[in-house]
Amino acid sequence: MAGRQAIQFSFYFDLLVGVFQGRNS
């Protein structure tokens, strides 16, 4: 379960960073 949560967090974090960078550029 912990591994699955880590994967979800990584996925959402990567998505958030992508959106943040997209707005920044």
N, C-alpha and C positions, 0 to 999 in steps of 0.2 A: 504493500500500500504506500509506503513512504517513497519507494522508487517511482511509483505512478504519480504521486503528487509532485515530485521533483520534475518529472517530465512535463507535467501540465504547467508548472511555474515557469520552466524554461521556455515553453512554447509561448505563453502569454507575454513573458518578458521580451522575447525576441520580437513578437508582433508589436508590442508597445514601442520598442526602440525603433522599429521600422517606420511606424507612423510618425514618431517624434522627428526622426531624421528627414522624412518626406516633407513634413511641414517646415522644417528648418531650412532646407535647401530652397 
